[in-house]
Structure formats: structure tokens, C-alpha cells
Amino acid sequence: MSSRTLESYLALIYTDAAARARFNADPAGEARLAGLSGEESAALARCDRVGLEMAAASFGHKRARYGKRRRPWWRRVLW
């Protein structure tokens, strides 16, 4: 199991609405195109789609709330 590839693909479908829509249309096929094994593709095809959409929305809200240029915590504390 290639966990780095799996994690990268999960991050993509959590953050990219177009990639998530393609995944929802053909989960196993899109996962295989991303380089995942047959076992990983099958596992992703069985994932909770409602939970996937909820997590993606939550991550999107967090990104919008904190922005991309937030200083690291240690800089906010020390300076």
C-alpha cells in the first residue's frame, strides 16, 4: 500500500471540487488514474460520500477563515 500516494490523492479530493466531482462520478477509476492500487481504489470506492463532502466543506471553511498567509504560531507568540 502506497500511503504517500493515497494521502496525496485524499488531500486532492478534499481540496479540489472538480477532482472530487470526478471521483464521485467514477471512484475506482479516478483512484486508479491517480496511481492507487486496486485494493486502495476499491477501498476508496466504498468511502462515505456524505462524510467526504462534509470534510471538504469543513476544510474549505478553515482555509477561508485562516487564509494562506497566517504567521506560524511561534511567531505570533514570540513577536
JONORNOR-V42199 format. One record per residue. N is the residue number from 1. OMEGA is omega as a letter, one per 30 degrees, with the letter a starting at -180 (none if undefined). BURIAL is # if it has 9 or more other ideal C-beta (glycine too) atoms within 8 Angstrom, else .. D_FIRST is the distance of its C-alpha to the first C-alpha in Angstrom with 1 decimal. Layout:
n = (N:N)
omega = (OMEGA:OMEGA)
burial = (BURIAL:BURIAL)
d_first = (D_FIRST:D_FIRST)
This chain:
n = (1:2:3:4:5:6:7:8:9:10:11:12:13:14:15:16:17:18:19:20:21:22:23:24:25:26:27:28:29:30:31:32:33:34:35:36:37:38:39:40:41:42:43:44:45:46:47:48:49:50:51:52:53:54:55:56:57:58:59:60:61:62:63:64:65:66:67:68:69:70:71:72:73:74:75:76:77:78:79)
omega = (a:a:l:l:l:l:l:l:l:l:l:a:l:a:a:a:l:l:l:l:l:l:a:l:a:a:a:l:l:l:l:l:l:l:l:l:l:l:l:l:l:l:l:l:l:a:l:a:l:l:l:l:l:l:l:l:l:l:l:l:l:l:a:a:a:l:a:a:l:l:l:a:a:l:l:a:a:a:none)
burial = (.:#:.:.:#:#:.:#:#:.:.:#:#:#:#:.:.:.:#:#:.:#:#:.:.:.:#:#:.:#:#:#:.:#:.:#:.:.:.:#:#:#:.:#:#:.:#:.:.:.:.:#:#:.:#:#:.:.:#:#:.:.:#:.:.:.:.:.:.:.:.:.:.:.:.:.:.:.:.)
d_first = (0.0:3.8:5.9:8.9:8.9:8.3:11.0:13.2:13.3:14.2:16.8:18.1:18.7:20.2:22.6:23.4:25.5:25.5:21.7:21.7:24.5:22.7:19.6:22.1:23.8:20.8:17.6:15.5:17.2:16.9:13.2:12.9:15.6:13.6:11.0:8.3:7.2:9.9:8.3:7.3:10.8:12.5:11.5:12.9:15.8:16.8:16.9:20.4:22.0:25.0:23.0:21.1:24.6:26.0:23.4:23.9:27.6:27.5:25.6:28.1:31.0:29.8:29.4:32.8:34.4:33.3:33.3:31.6:34.3:34.4:35.3:33.0:34.1:35.6:37.8:39.0:40.0:41.5:43.2)
